[in-house]
Amino acid sequence: METALPTTRPVRFGKGGPETFYPTLRRRVDAFFQEKRRTSYANGMMWAKVVMYFGLWVGSYVALLLITDALPATAFAWILAS
């Protein structure tokens, strides 16, 4: 049985047209951050994730370069995946 794909409607802009879209979007995003009392820059949790993922990336690359026996690398990857 075939299912029909939903039809999409073309994007329509308000009276100002497409040239007012980005200024309106920017104004609404700025208002959101002011209302929530948050900064538009990364917070501490984001920086912690960046450091963690970068460390995992560097560690993986170093492991690929330095590990010559496949069994420890496979076991380590299996432990990380589980």
Secondary structure, DSSP 8 states (H G I E B T S, - for coil): --------------TT-GGGHHHHHHHHHHHHHHHHT--SS--HHHHHHHHHHHHHHHHHHHHHHH---HHHHHHHHHHHH-
